[in-house]
Amino acid sequence: MTAPSVRPVSEREARQVAEAAREQGWKKPSFAKELFLGRFRLDLIHPHPMPLPEDVRRGEEFLAELRDFCENRIDGARIEREAQIPDETVAGLKELGAFGMKIDTKYGGLGLTQVYYNKALALVGSASPVVGALLSAHQSIGVPQPVKLFGTQEQKDAFLPRCARTDISAFLLTEPDVGSDPARLATAAVPDGDDYVLDGVKLWTTNGVVADLLVVMARVPKSEGHKGGITAFVVETAAEGVTVERRNAFMGLRGIENGVTRFHQVRVPAAHRIGPEGAGLKIALTTLNTGRLSIPAMCVSGGKWALKIAREWSLAREQWGKSIAKHEAVGAKISFIAATTFALEAVLELSGQMADEDRNDIRIEAALAKLYASEMAWLMTDELVQIRGGRGYETAASLAARGERAVPAEQMLRDARINRIFEGSTEIMHLLIAREAVDTHLSVAGDLIDPDKSLGDKAKAGAKAGGFYARWLPKLVAGPGQLPRTYAEFHPAGHRDLSGHLRYVERSARKLARSTFYGMSRWQGRMETKQGFLGRIVDIGAELFAMSAACVRAEHLRSRGEHGPEAYQLADAFCRQARVRVEELFHRLWVNTDELDRKVVDGVLAGSYEWLEGGIVDPSGEGPWIADATPGPSKAENVHRPIR
């Protein structure tokens, strides 16, 4: 058999591939799904779920060891300067067990919960975001997680002990001309006896330069005895025909081992296939349900650091006779950083604990956490640079050279920028979450707007939809958010009143559901093209989720006697800030420039505004926009660098 040739893929085909990879059912409740349907299910998150005492003991013991390692054996400045994590640092992390944090103890791992894994990533990420990325790519999306969830017992026995202590892994999906549209995936895995033969090129392979094991997504051609489709494989990087052709360099995360990997006639045993043929994308998406929480973990880390630096700098820096923090223009930025950091940690803690308990379906919560944290962390870091002024733009090395504290604010800004792209860009996350948010509507009314359905099918769908909406819509008119004493437990004596914010969330959830229904009624089958509208719907949901998490965490801390008044004040500040953003988003659902923007884009693409590009020189180099990824033997030196 020969490898399938790459062919153009229609928009409809691309949607069908993405739809087939989704988890179709909802076997467990979901707080966020209910929120988008206008149902504020506070009972799903309050009282705040709690970890088991034994999990806390083991987690805290490891965090103490990891903190000592971070303080004494991770040199973030050196990693930035040399653009590489020292081998001895990686070896020390292996010895500590940091590569096996989420792997069960019976396979040599530490068996930490998601909550403590998140705490560990936040801690490591504060010492060096690059080290955080190394550990996260290995365990959040690399070999351990998909093998743990979908692997055979033989695969678990073979790979998990290696990943726990000795081997580094990477996840390979993206290709030079394939990003978030996997329907066009070109890497082929052709069955040949008891093996598959891999051919193709993978791009942006985080950890790929130093990895020992790879999770590779490749397309199996359909044939007799083979269902075919995008399939996941565990591949040995040392296998014949695997070439790491280059190590990429980026604006931030300068020490990241991210490369380009070519496969040429690489033989992979069928026993190394994870799950059945055609299940690769479903495996990837399920892995990311909790894997995406690694990004919010490091965003929380960045927020905490930004708050610490803003506080210390404001105590040292005076302007016009008083601390810069006492000037409202700067103080508002510090308040934003403090309140948002509290909320992001609340979202992370809540999502992590829900993942550990496995009582709820958190696919939307994890996606919202990733989307919201990456956007807010970027804003917080940018505000820190502004608070620091010229010193924020100056490198840490330059500050140290002239005798000042080496605060790497500009580096943190560069490092944080990738979080809006990693593991699903903000734009893709909007679409992914929007699809899940309207899932119930599509399940009851999807055939009404499907152009391929017959009139008979549409009639049946109309009857089904009519019954659903006759029951659902009246419930969106009134709710507990309109009763003044609802959620009274969130207004304890001596504390700020958070109950009003929860009532606002309940009212806004119903308004959000009504807005979604109005949009579907107005645009019907064209709804999926209204990405501006859908993005704002998702952003409102993210704000409401964060407000809920912040209030629940504040009450949780108060009930435990841990900084209750301070937590309530931070939650109050965050919710008031969030409400301003929510109101603006609701307004922009219907008052915006989306239609005009589309016309301007058409003009740009048609060359109507080329005259506007005059008066400059383009500093870009020569070369194609997308590198050639034709399968074949490698012509480059293998820069694979295993760390032992």
C-alpha positions in Angstrom: 0.0 0.0 0.0 1.1 3.6 -0.6 0.7 6.6 1.6 -2.5 8.6 0.8 -1.9 11.9 -1.0 -3.0 15.1 0.6 -6.2 16.5 -0.9 -8.2 19.6 -0.4 -10.7 19.4 2.4 -14.0 21.2 2.2 -15.3 23.3 5.1 -18.1 20.7 5.6 -15.7 17.8 5.7 -13.5 19.6 8.2 -16.5 20.2 10.5 -17.5 16.5 10.2 -14.0 15.4 11.3 -14.1 17.7 14.3 -17.6 16.7 15.2 -16.7 13.0 15.0 -13.9 13.6 17.5 -16.2 15.2 20.1 -17.5 13.3 23.1 -21.1 13.0 22.0 -22.8 12.4 25.3 -23.0 14.1 28.7 -23.0 11.2 31.2 -22.1 13.5 34.2 -23.4 17.0 35.2 -21.5 20.1 34.1 -21.7 23.4 35.9 -20.6 25.3 32.8 -22.9 23.5 30.4 -25.8 24.3 32.7 -24.6 27.9 33.0 -24.8 28.4 29.2 -28.3 26.9 29.3 -29.4 29.5 31.8 -29.3 27.2 34.8 -27.1 28.4 37.7 -26.3 25.1 39.4 -24.4 26.4 42.5 -24.9 23.0 44.1 -22.4 21.5 41.7 -19.5 23.6 43.0 -20.6 24.7 46.5 -19.6 23.7 49.1 -16.2 23.7 47.6 -15.0 20.1 46.9 -12.2 19.0 49.2 -9.1 16.7 48.6 -8.6 13.6 50.7 -6.2 14.0 53.7 -3.8 11.4 52.3 -3.6 13.3 48.9 -2.9 16.5 50.8 -0.1 14.9 52.9 1.6 13.4 49.8 1.1 16.5 47.8 2.5 18.9 50.4 5.5 16.7 51.1 6.4 16.8 47.4 5.8 20.5 47.1 8.3 21.1 50.0 11.0 19.0 48.1 10.1 20.8 44.8 10.4 24.2 46.4 13.8 23.5 47.7 14.8 22.3 44.2 13.4 25.4 42.6 15.2 27.7 44.9 18.6 26.0 44.7 18.8 24.1 41.5 16.8 26.0 38.9 18.6 29.1 37.5 16.0 30.9 35.5 18.4 33.6 34.4 20.9 31.0 33.1 18.1 29.3 31.1 17.1 32.6 29.6 20.7 33.5 28.8 21.8 30.1 27.4 18.4 29.3 25.8 18.6 25.8 27.2 17.7 23.9 30.4 21.0 22.5 31.8 21.1 18.7 31.6 21.9 18.5 35.3 18.6 20.4 36.1 16.6 17.9 34.0 18.5 15.0 35.7 17.6 16.4 39.1 13.9 16.7 38.1 13.9 13.1 37.0 15.5 12.0 40.3 12.9 14.0 42.2 10.1 12.2 40.4 8.8 15.4 38.8 8.3 13.7 35.4 6.0 11.2 37.0 3.8 13.5 39.1 0.5 12.2 37.6 1.7 8.6 37.1 0.4 6.0 39.5 2.8 4.8 42.2 2.6 1.2 41.0 4.3 2.4 37.8 7.0 4.3 39.7 5.2 7.7 39.7 4.2 10.0 42.5 0.5 9.5 42.0 -0.3 13.2 42.7 -3.8 14.5 42.2 -4.6 17.1 39.5 -4.8 19.8 42.3 -1.3 19.1 43.4 0.0 18.6 39.9 -1.3 22.1 39.2 0.3 23.5 42.3 3.6 21.9 41.3 3.5 23.4 37.8 2.7 26.8 39.3 5.7 26.5 41.6 8.1 25.4 38.9 6.7 27.9 36.4 7.6 30.7 38.9 11.2 29.6 38.8 11.3 29.1 35.1 8.3 28.9 32.7 10.5 26.9 30.4 10.8 24.1 33.0 7.1 24.3 33.6 6.5 23.8 29.8 9.0 20.8 29.8 7.1 19.0 32.6 3.7 20.0 31.3 4.2 18.9 27.7 5.6 15.6 29.0 2.7 14.7 31.4 -0.3 16.8 30.4 -0.3 15.9 26.7 2.7 13.6 26.2 2.7 9.8 26.5 1.7 9.3 30.1 -1.9 10.8 29.9 -3.2 9.1 26.8 -1.6 5.8 27.7 -3.1 6.1 31.2 -6.6 6.8 29.8 -6.7 4.7 26.7 -3.7 2.3 26.7 -3.7 -1.4 27.1 -2.2 -3.0 30.3 0.8 -4.0 28.2 1.3 -0.4 27.1 1.0 0.9 30.7 3.5 -1.7 31.9 5.9 -0.8 29.1 5.8 3.0 28.9 4.6 4.4 32.2 7.6 3.3 34.3 9.9 4.9 31.7 7.9 8.1 31.7 7.9 8.3 35.5 11.7 8.3 35.9 13.9 8.2 32.8 12.2 9.1 29.6 10.9 12.5 28.3 7.8 12.5 26.0 6.2 14.8 23.5 2.9 15.1 21.6 3.0 15.5 17.8 -0.1 16.7 16.0 0.6 20.0 14.2 2.1 19.9 10.7 3.5 22.8 8.6 0.2 23.2 6.8 -2.1 21.8 9.5 -2.9 23.5 12.8 -6.4 23.4 14.3 -7.9 21.8 11.2 -7.0 18.1 11.6 -9.1 17.0 8.6 -6.1 18.0 6.5 -3.6 15.9 8.5 -1.0 14.5 6.0 1.3 12.3 8.1 0.4 8.7 7.0 0.5 5.4 8.9 0.2 2.6 6.4 -0.5 -0.9 7.7 2.2 -3.4 6.8 1.8 -6.8 8.5 2.1 -6.4 12.2 3.5 -2.8 11.8 2.4 0.6 10.6 4.8 2.6 8.4 4.9 6.3 9.2 5.7 9.1 6.7 5.3 12.8 7.3 6.6 16.0 9.0 5.5 17.4 12.3 6.0 21.0 13.4 6.2 22.7 16.8 7.0 19.5 18.7 7.4 20.8 22.3 10.0 18.5 24.0 10.5 16.8 20.6 14.2 17.7 20.4 15.0 15.9 23.7 12.1 13.4 23.8 12.6 9.6 24.1 9.0 8.8 23.4 6.4 10.5 21.1 2.7 10.4 20.8 2.2 10.8 17.0 -1.1 11.5 15.3 -1.2 10.0 11.8 -3.8 9.1 9.2 -4.3 5.4 8.5 -5.8 4.8 5.0 -9.0 2.9 4.9 -8.6 -0.6 3.5 -9.8 -4.2 4.0 -9.5 -5.0 7.7 -8.6 -1.4 8.6 -11.2 1.2 9.6 -8.7 3.9 9.0 -8.7 7.5 10.1 -6.6 9.7 12.4 -4.9 7.4 14.9 -2.5 7.8 17.9 0.8 5.9 18.1 3.6 5.7 20.7 6.9 6.1 18.7 10.4 5.7 19.9 12.4 8.8 18.8 15.5 6.6 18.4 13.7 4.5 15.8 15.2 4.3 12.3 13.8 7.0 10.0 12.9 9.5 12.8 14.9 12.8 12.3 14.6 15.9 14.5 15.5 18.3 11.7 15.8 21.5 13.7 15.2 23.1 17.0 12.9 26.2 16.7 13.5 29.5 18.4 10.8 31.8 19.8 10.2 35.3 21.2 9.7 33.7 24.7 10.4 30.4 26.5 13.9 30.6 25.1 14.9 27.3 26.5 12.0 25.3 25.1 13.1 22.1 23.2 10.6 22.6 20.4 11.4 21.3 16.9 10.6 19.9 13.5 10.4 16.1 13.3 10.4 14.0 10.1 9.2 10.4 9.8 10.5 8.4 6.8 9.4 4.8 6.5 9.4 4.5 10.3 8.1 1.1 11.4 5.8 1.2 14.4 4.5 -2.0 15.9 0.7 -2.3 15.9 1.0 -3.0 19.6 2.1 0.7 20.0 -1.2 2.0 18.6 -3.2 3.7 21.3 -6.9 2.8 21.1 -8.5 1.7 17.8 -7.9 3.2 14.4 -9.7 6.4 13.8 -9.8 7.3 17.6 -6.8 9.6 17.6 -8.6 13.0 17.7 -11.0 11.8 20.3 -8.0 10.6 22.4 -6.3 13.9 22.0 -9.4 15.9 22.9 -10.1 13.7 26.0 -6.5 14.0 27.1 -6.8 17.8 26.8 -9.9 17.9 29.1 -7.6 18.0 32.1 -4.3 18.6 30.2 -5.4 22.1 29.4 -5.3 22.9 33.2 -1.5 23.1 33.0 -1.8 26.5 31.2 -4.0 28.1 33.9 -1.6 26.7 36.6 1.3 28.6 35.1 -0.9 31.7 34.5 -1.7 31.7 38.2 2.0 31.5 38.9 2.5 34.6 36.7 -0.3 36.5 38.4 1.2 35.8 41.8 4.6 36.9 40.7 3.2 40.1 39.1 1.4 40.9 42.3 4.5 40.4 44.4 6.6 42.6 42.2 3.9 45.3 41.9 3.6 45.4 45.7 7.4 45.6 46.4 8.1 48.1 43.6 5.2 50.3 44.7 6.6 50.4 48.3 10.0 51.5 46.9 8.9 53.9 44.1 7.5 57.3 44.9 6.1 59.9 42.5 5.0 63.4 43.5 5.4 62.8 47.2 3.7 59.4 47.6 3.9 55.8 46.5 3.0 55.2 42.9 0.3 52.8 44.1 -1.5 55.7 45.8 -2.0 57.3 42.4 -5.4 56.0 41.1 -4.1 55.3 37.6 -1.5 52.9 39.0 -3.6 51.7 41.9 -6.3 50.4 39.6 -3.8 48.2 37.8 -2.6 46.7 41.1 -6.2 46.1 42.2 -6.9 44.4 38.9 -3.8 42.1 39.3 -4.7 41.2 42.9 -8.4 40.5 42.2 -7.8 38.6 39.0 -5.0 36.5 40.5 -7.4 35.5 43.3 -10.1 34.6 40.7 -7.7 32.6 38.5 -6.5 30.6 41.4 -10.2 30.0 42.4 -10.9 28.7 38.9 -7.8 26.5 38.9 -8.5 25.0 42.4 -12.1 24.3 41.6 -11.5 22.8 38.2 -8.6 20.7 39.5 -10.6 19.3 42.4 -13.6 18.6 40.2 -11.2 16.7 37.9 -10.0 14.6 40.9 -13.4 13.8 42.1 -14.6 12.8 38.6 -18.2 13.6 39.6 -18.7 16.3 36.9 -17.9 16.5 33.2 -15.4 19.3 33.1 -14.6 19.6 29.4 -16.1 23.1 29.2 -14.7 24.2 32.6 -11.2 23.2 31.6 -11.5 24.9 28.3 -12.9 28.0 29.9 -10.1 28.0 32.5 -7.5 27.8 29.7 -9.1 30.5 27.7 -9.7 32.9 30.5 -6.5 32.4 32.4 -4.3 32.8 29.3 -6.0 36.1 28.3 -6.1 37.6 31.8 -2.5 36.5 32.6 -1.3 38.4 29.5 -3.2 41.5 30.6 -1.8 41.3 34.2 1.8 40.9 32.9 1.4 43.7 30.5 0.1 45.9 33.4 3.1 45.0 35.5 5.4 46.1 32.7 3.5 49.4 32.6 3.7 49.8 36.4 7.4 49.3 36.2 7.7 51.9 33.4 11.1 52.0 31.7 12.4 49.3 34.1 9.6 47.0 32.9 10.9 47.2 29.3 14.5 46.8 30.4 16.0 43.3 30.6 16.9 41.8 34.0 20.5 41.5 32.9 20.7 45.2 32.0 19.1 46.2 35.3 21.6 44.0 37.3 24.5 45.5 35.3 23.7 49.0 36.5 23.1 48.0 40.1 19.3 47.4 40.3 17.2 44.4 41.2 17.1 42.0 38.2 13.3 41.8 37.7 12.6 40.0 34.4 9.2 41.7 33.7 9.8 42.0 29.9 10.8 38.3 29.8 7.7 37.3 31.7 5.6 39.2 29.1 7.3 37.4 26.3 7.0 34.1 28.0 3.3 34.6 28.8 2.4 35.4 25.2 2.4 31.8 24.1 -0.3 30.8 26.5 -2.9 32.4 24.2 -1.7 30.0 21.5 -0.6 26.8 23.3 -3.0 23.9 23.4 -5.7 25.7 21.4 -5.5 29.4 20.5 -8.0 31.8 21.9 -9.9 31.9 18.7 -10.1 28.1 18.5 -11.1 27.8 22.2 -14.0 30.2 21.5 -15.2 27.9 18.7 -14.7 24.7 20.7 -16.5 26.1 23.8 -19.3 27.6 21.7 -19.9 24.2 20.1 -20.3 22.6 23.5 -22.4 25.5 24.8 -25.0 25.0 22.0 -24.9 21.2 22.1 -28.3 20.9 23.7 -29.8 23.2 21.1 -28.2 21.3 18.2 -29.4 18.0 19.6 -33.0 19.1 19.7 -33.1 21.5 16.7 -30.0 20.7 14.6 -32.0 18.9 11.9 -34.0 22.1 11.4 -31.0 24.0 10.1 -29.2 21.1 8.4 -29.5 21.7 4.6 -29.1 18.0 3.9 -32.1 16.9 5.9 -35.4 16.0 4.2 -38.6 17.9 4.8 -39.8 14.9 6.9 -36.8 15.0 9.1 -37.2 18.7 9.5 -40.9 18.2 10.5 -39.9 15.7 13.2 -37.1 18.0 14.4 -39.6 20.9 14.6 -42.0 18.9 16.8 -39.1 17.8 19.1 -37.7 21.4 19.3 -41.1 22.8 20.0 -41.6 20.6 23.0 -38.2 21.4 24.4 -38.4 25.1 24.0 -42.0 25.2 25.3 -40.5 23.8 28.6 -37.2 25.6 28.6 -37.9 29.2 27.5 -40.4 30.0 30.3 -37.7 29.1 32.9 -35.5 31.8 31.5 -37.9 34.6 32.5 -37.5 34.5 36.3 -35.2 32.8 38.8 -33.6 33.0 42.3 -31.4 35.8 41.2 -34.4 38.1 41.5 -35.0 37.3 45.1 -33.1 39.7 47.4 -32.1 37.1 50.1 -31.0 34.3 47.9 -27.5 32.9 48.5 -27.6 34.6 52.0 -24.7 32.3 53.2 -22.4 34.4 51.1 -23.1 37.5 53.3 -21.8 36.4 56.7 -21.6 38.9 59.5 -18.5 41.1 59.3 -17.8 40.4 55.7 -18.5 42.0 52.4 -21.7 40.9 50.6 -21.0 38.3 47.8 -24.6 37.1 47.6 -25.5 40.0 45.2 -22.8 38.8 42.8 -24.2 35.3 42.7 -27.6 36.7 42.1 -26.1 38.6 39.2 -24.5 35.4 37.9 -27.9 33.6 38.0 -29.7 36.5 36.2 -26.9 36.8 33.7 -26.9 33.1 33.0 -30.6 33.3 32.0 -29.9 36.4 29.9 -27.0 34.6 28.2 -29.2 31.6 27.4 -31.9 33.9 26.0 -29.2 35.7 23.9 -28.0 32.4 22.5 -31.5 31.4 21.6 -32.2 34.8 19.9 -29.0 34.4 17.9 -29.9 30.9 16.8 -33.4 32.1 15.8 -32.0 35.0 13.9 -29.1 33.3 12.0 -30.1 29.6 12.1 -27.7 27.7 9.9 -25.4 30.7 9.6 -24.9 30.8 13.3 -21.6 29.0 13.1 -20.2 31.8 10.9 -21.0 34.4 13.5 -17.7 34.0 15.3 -17.7 37.4 16.9 -21.1 36.8 18.5 -20.1 33.3 19.6 -16.8 34.6 21.0 -18.7 37.1 23.1 -21.1 34.5 24.3 -18.2 32.3 25.5 -16.4 35.3 27.1 -19.5 36.1 29.1 -19.7 32.5 30.3 -16.0 32.6 31.2 -16.6 35.7 33.4 -19.6 34.2 35.1 -17.7 31.0 35.8 -14.8 32.9 37.3 -17.2 35.0 39.4 -18.8 31.8 40.7 -15.5 30.2 41.5 -14.2 33.4 43.2 -17.2 33.6 45.5 -17.2 29.9 46.3 -13.5 30.0 47.2 -13.8 33.1 49.3 -16.6 31.4 51.4 -14.5 28.2 51.5 -11.5 30.1 52.9 -13.7 31.9 55.4 -15.3 28.7 56.6 -11.8 27.3 57.3 -10.6 30.4 59.0 -8.1 31.2 56.3 -8.0 34.9 55.4 -11.8 35.2 55.2 -12.2 39.0 55.2 -9.3 39.4 52.8 -10.7 36.7 50.5 -14.1 38.2 50.5 -12.7 41.6 49.7 -10.7 40.2 46.7 -13.7 38.3 45.5 -15.9 41.4 45.8 -13.4 43.5 43.8 -13.0 40.9 41.1 -16.8 40.4 40.7 -17.3 44.2 40.4 -14.6 44.4 37.8 -16.0 41.3 36.0 -19.6 42.8 36.0 -18.3 45.8 34.0 -16.8 43.5 31.4 -19.9 41.3 31.2 -22.2 44.3 30.7 -20.0 45.5 27.8 -20.0 42.1 26.3 -23.8 41.8 26.4 -24.0 45.2 24.7 -21.5 44.2 22.0 -23.6 41.1 21.2 -25.9 43.3 19.2 -24.0 46.6 18.8 -20.7 45.9 17.0 -18.8 46.3 13.8 -18.8 42.6 12.7 -20.6 43.2 9.3 -18.4 46.2 8.4 -15.3 44.3 9.5 -16.1 41.5 7.1 -16.4 44.0 4.3 -13.1 45.6 5.2 -11.5 42.1 5.2 -12.9 41.4 1.8 -11.3 44.7 0.6 -8.0 43.8 2.1 -7.9 40.4 0.5 -8.9 41.9 -2.9 -6.1 44.4 -2.7 -8.3 47.5 -2.4 -6.2 49.0 0.3 -2.7 48.1 -1.0 -2.1 51.8 -1.3 -2.3 52.0 2.5 0.8 49.8 2.7 3.0 52.3 1.0 5.8 54.3 2.6 7.6 51.3 4.3 10.1 48.6 3.6 9.4 45.0 4.6 12.2 43.6 6.8 11.0 40.0 6.2 13.3 37.5 4.6 12.8 35.5 1.5 11.1 32.1 1.4 7.7 30.4 1.2 5.0 31.2 3.7 4.7 27.5 4.6 7.7 25.2 4.5 7.6 22.2 2.2 6.6 19.1 4.1 6.7 16.5 1.3 7.3 13.0 2.7 10.7 11.5 2.0 14.1 10.9 3.5 15.5 13.7 5.6 18.3 15.9 4.2 19.0 17.5 7.5 21.3 16.6 10.4 19.5 14.9 13.2 19.6 17.3 16.2 17.8 14.9 18.6 19.5 15.3 22.0 18.3 12.7 24.5 19.2 13.7 28.1 20.6 10.9 30.3 
